[in-house]
């Protein structure tokens, strides 16, 4: 494998590991007939992401993590 390809793969891996859905390891459940990835005390009192598939739920969780205002 050329060095450039190795560098690209390493970069992809590093970016993947930075995702909130990877380092926080949210729970994955079915909630209201959708996949839900959530982290916190409860779905209402934490961060949640929803989708038709687990992958969609994790991507939505990542977006919500960065877009949600902090809770006190």
MISELUM-471579 format. One line per field, with one value per atom (N, C-alpha, C, CB): residue in one letter; atom name; x, y, z. Coordinates in Angstrom, 2 decimals. Glycine has a CB too. Layout:
! residues N
residuo c(a  ...)
atomo c(CA  ...)
xx c(X  ...)
yy c(Y  ...)
zz c(Z  ...)
! end
This chain:
! residues 72
residuo c(x  x  x  x  x  x  x  x  x  x  x  x  x  x  x  x  x  x  x  x  x  x  x  x  x  x  x  x  x  x  x  x  x  x  x  x  x  x  x  x  x  x  x  x  x  x  x  x  x  x  x  x  x  x  x  x  x  x  x  x  x  x  x  x  x  x  x  x  x  x  x  x  x  x  x  x  x  x  x  x  x  x  x  x  x  x  x  x  x  x  x  x  x  x  x  x  x  x  x  x  x  x  x  x  x  x  x  x  x  x  x  x  x  x  x  x  x  x  x  x  x  x  x  x  x  x  x  x  x  x  x  x  x  x  x  x  x  x  x  x  x  x  x  x  x  x  x  x  x  x  x  x  x  x  x  x  x  x  x  x  x  x  x  x  x  x  x  x  x  x  x  x  x  x  x  x  x  x  x  x  x  x  x  x  x  x  x  x  x  x  x  x  x  x  x  x  x  x  x  x  x  x  x  x  x  x  x  x  x  x  x  x  x  x  x  x  x  x  x  x  x  x  x  x  x  x  x  x  x  x  x  x  x  x  x  x  x  x  x  x  x  x  x  x  x  x  x  x  x  x  x  x  x  x  x  x  x  x  x  x  x  x  x  x  x  x  x  x  x  x  x  x  x  x  x  x  x  x  x  x  x  x  x  x  x  x  x  x)
atomo c(N  CA  C  CB  N  CA  C  CB  N  CA  C  CB  N  CA  C  CB  N  CA  C  CB  N  CA  C  CB  N  CA  C  CB  N  CA  C  CB  N  CA  C  CB  N  CA  C  CB  N  CA  C  CB  N  CA  C  CB  N  CA  C  CB  N  CA  C  CB  N  CA  C  CB  N  CA  C  CB  N  CA  C  CB  N  CA  C  CB  N  CA  C  CB  N  CA  C  CB  N  CA  C  CB  N  CA  C  CB  N  CA  C  CB  N  CA  C  CB  N  CA  C  CB  N  CA  C  CB  N  CA  C  CB  N  CA  C  CB  N  CA  C  CB  N  CA  C  CB  N  CA  C  CB  N  CA  C  CB  N  CA  C  CB  N  CA  C  CB  N  CA  C  CB  N  CA  C  CB  N  CA  C  CB  N  CA  C  CB  N  CA  C  CB  N  CA  C  CB  N  CA  C  CB  N  CA  C  CB  N  CA  C  CB  N  CA  C  CB  N  CA  C  CB  N  CA  C  CB  N  CA  C  CB  N  CA  C  CB  N  CA  C  CB  N  CA  C  CB  N  CA  C  CB  N  CA  C  CB  N  CA  C  CB  N  CA  C  CB  N  CA  C  CB  N  CA  C  CB  N  CA  C  CB  N  CA  C  CB  N  CA  C  CB  N  CA  C  CB  N  CA  C  CB  N  CA  C  CB  N  CA  C  CB  N  CA  C  CB  N  CA  C  CB  N  CA  C  CB  N  CA  C  CB  N  CA  C  CB  N  CA  C  CB  N  CA  C  CB  N  CA  C  CB  N  CA  C  CB)
xx c(0.85  0.00  0.90  -0.97  0.63  1.44  1.31  1.02  2.36  2.38  1.21  3.69  0.83  -0.29  -1.59  -0.47  -1.82  -3.04  -3.01  -3.16  -1.86  -1.74  -2.05  -0.32  -1.50  -1.75  -3.24  -0.94  -3.91  -5.34  -6.15  -5.81  -5.80  -6.51  -6.31  -6.03  -5.12  -4.85  -5.65  -3.33  -5.69  -6.45  -7.94  -6.23  -8.48  -9.88  -10.16  -10.26  -9.26  -9.42  -9.40  -8.32  -8.49  -8.39  -9.67  -7.15  -10.17  -11.41  -12.59  -11.70  -12.64  -13.70  -13.66  -13.55  -12.48  -12.35  -12.74  -10.92  -12.74  -13.11  -14.63  -12.51  -15.39  -16.85  -17.41  -17.49  -18.33  -18.94  -19.60  -19.97  -20.18  -20.83  -19.83  -21.67  -18.56  -17.53  -16.93  -16.42  -16.52  -15.84  -16.79  -14.98  -18.06  -19.02  -19.75  -20.03  -19.78  -20.45  -21.90  -19.67  -22.75  -24.14  -24.87  -24.86  -25.92  -26.74  -27.54  -27.69  -27.79  -28.57  -29.81  -27.74  -30.98  -32.26  -33.24  -32.83  -34.38  -35.48  -36.46  -36.16  -36.76  -37.64  -38.63  -36.83  -39.91  -40.95  -40.73  -41.00  -40.42  -40.21  -39.03  -41.45  -38.08  -36.85  -35.67  -36.86  -34.52  -33.29  -32.94  -32.12  -32.50  -32.13  -30.78  -33.22  -29.84  -28.54  -28.61  -27.31  -28.47  -28.56  -27.51  -29.92  -27.17  -26.17  -26.65  -24.75  -26.66  -27.08  -27.96  -27.81  -28.59  -29.46  -30.69  -29.88  -31.24  -32.41  -32.41  -33.74  -33.32  -33.40  -33.74  -34.45  -34.65  -35.07  -34.01  -36.35  -33.14  -32.14  -30.72  -32.28  -30.55  -29.23  -29.15  -28.90  -28.35  -28.22  -28.70  -26.75  -29.55  -30.10  -30.02  -31.55  -29.91  -29.94  -30.83  -28.53  -31.64  -32.60  -32.35  -34.02  -32.77  -32.66  -33.36  -31.21  -33.50  -34.11  -33.17  -34.49  -31.87  -30.86  -29.96  -30.03  -29.22  -28.26  -27.25  -27.53  -26.79  -25.82  -26.41  -25.38  -27.66  -28.32  -28.47  -29.70  -28.81  -28.97  -27.64  -29.50  -26.55  -25.25  -24.82  -24.19  -25.09  -24.75  -25.59  -24.96  -26.88  -27.73  -27.28  -29.19  -26.85  -26.31  -25.09  -25.92  -24.18  -22.99  -23.39  -22.09  -24.34  -24.80  -25.41  -25.82  -26.27  -26.93  -25.94  -28.01  -24.89  -23.88  -23.26  -22.79  -22.94  -22.30  -23.28  -21.54  -24.55  -25.53  -26.38  -26.44  -26.35  -27.20  -26.58  -27.44  -27.42  -26.88  -26.60  -27.87  -25.64  -25.36  -26.53  -24.12  -26.74  -27.82  -27.22  -28.65  -27.96  -27.46  -28.20  -27.56)
yy c(-1.17  0.00  1.24  0.00  2.19  3.41  4.22  4.28  4.97  5.75  6.72  6.51  7.32  8.28  7.60  8.91  6.39  5.65  5.32  4.34  4.94  4.63  5.87  4.10  7.01  8.27  8.60  9.40  8.42  8.69  7.79  8.49  6.51  5.57  5.93  4.14  6.32  6.72  7.98  6.97  8.94  10.16  9.87  11.13  8.97  8.57  7.96  7.58  7.10  6.45  7.47  5.40  8.41  9.44  10.27  10.36  10.66  11.43  10.62  11.89  9.35  8.47  8.41  7.05  8.27  8.16  9.45  7.79  10.59  11.88  12.06  13.01  11.22  11.37  11.13  10.41  12.00  11.80  10.43  12.89  9.92  8.62  7.48  8.38  7.76  6.74  6.85  6.88  8.07  8.17  8.20  9.39  8.60  8.58  7.24  9.70  6.47  5.18  5.27  4.17  6.05  6.16  4.82  7.22  4.69  3.49  3.52  3.37  2.37  2.27  1.46  1.61  2.09  1.44  1.77  1.88  1.10  1.48  2.27  0.22  3.49  4.41  5.00  5.53  4.81  5.30  4.82  6.83  3.54  2.89  3.45  3.03  4.09  4.56  4.12  6.11  4.02  3.78  5.07  3.32  4.92  6.08  5.81  6.39  6.70  6.67  7.77  6.86  7.42  8.46  8.29  8.46  9.45  9.50  10.49  9.90  10.08  10.96  10.23  12.17  11.00  10.43  9.78  11.50  10.40  9.89  10.47  10.23  10.00  10.53  12.01  9.76  12.38  13.78  14.66  13.86  14.07  14.83  14.54  14.53  14.31  14.01  14.42  12.52  13.73  13.98  12.73  14.34  12.93  11.79  12.06  11.50  10.98  11.05  9.94  10.93  10.23  9.27  8.99  9.78  7.81  7.46  6.16  7.36  5.90  4.65  3.47  4.76  3.76  2.73  3.16  2.48  2.24  2.64  3.67  1.41  3.51  4.47  5.87  4.02  5.98  7.29  7.87  7.17  7.03  7.49  8.01  6.35  7.31  7.77  9.07  6.69  9.22  10.47  11.62  10.32  11.37  12.40  12.76  11.93  11.76  12.01  12.93  10.67  12.66  13.49  14.94  12.94  15.12  16.48  17.16  16.43  16.43  17.02  17.33  16.07  16.55  16.81  18.19  15.71  18.52  19.79  20.96  19.69  20.67  21.74  22.02  21.39  21.14  21.32  22.31  19.98  23.20  24.10  23.32  25.27  23.77  23.08  23.15  23.66  22.09  22.06  22.23  20.73  22.91  23.08  22.22  24.53)
zz c(0.00  0.00  0.00  1.23  -0.89  -0.93  0.36  -2.13  0.67  1.91  1.99  2.02  0.87  0.87  1.30  -0.53  0.81  1.18  2.68  0.34  3.18  4.61  5.43  4.95  5.03  5.72  5.70  5.08  4.55  4.43  5.37  2.97  5.43  6.30  7.77  6.04  8.14  9.52  9.85  9.74  8.93  9.14  9.30  7.97  8.47  8.58  9.95  7.47  10.41  11.70  12.84  11.90  12.78  13.83  13.86  13.59  12.70  12.65  13.19  11.22  12.87  13.37  14.89  12.78  15.47  16.93  17.65  17.30  16.94  17.54  17.63  16.73  16.94  16.94  18.34  15.93  18.79  20.10  20.26  20.36  19.18  19.26  19.43  18.02  19.21  19.40  20.79  18.33  21.20  22.49  23.68  22.51  23.49  24.60  24.72  24.43  23.64  23.60  24.10  24.44  23.41  23.83  23.72  23.00  24.53  24.46  23.16  25.69  22.60  21.37  21.68  20.21  21.51  21.79  20.67  23.18  20.70  19.82  20.66  19.14  20.21  20.94  19.95  21.66  20.20  19.28  17.84  19.30  17.70  16.39  15.59  15.57  16.26  15.61  16.46  15.41  15.83  16.58  17.31  15.64  18.53  19.34  19.99  20.41  19.76  20.45  21.49  19.45  22.76  23.78  24.86  24.41  25.44  26.50  27.54  25.94  28.78  29.86  30.85  29.31  31.74  32.76  32.15  33.75  31.11  30.41  29.01  31.18  28.18  26.82  26.87  25.98  27.79  27.90  28.55  28.70  29.35  30.11  29.66  31.59  28.40  27.87  26.42  28.02  25.68  24.25  23.54  23.85  22.55  21.81  20.32  22.23  19.57  18.11  17.61  17.50  16.58  16.06  14.59  16.27  14.16  12.75  12.43  12.35  11.14  10.68  10.90  9.20  10.99  11.20  12.35  9.89  12.95  13.99  13.48  14.51  12.25  11.69  11.63  10.30  11.17  11.13  12.52  10.46  13.49  14.88  15.42  15.77  15.15  15.63  14.95  15.38  13.66  12.97  13.51  11.43  13.77  14.33  15.75  14.34  16.51  17.85  17.77  18.54  16.85  16.68  16.37  15.55  15.47  15.13  16.34  13.98  17.06  18.22  19.34  18.75  19.46  20.48  20.27  20.45  19.03  18.75  18.67  17.46  18.35  18.15  19.39  17.01  20.39  21.57  22.55  22.27  23.09  24.12  25.40  24.41  26.19  27.45  28.41  28.11  29.16  30.15  31.53  30.06  32.37  33.74  34.72  34.17)
! end
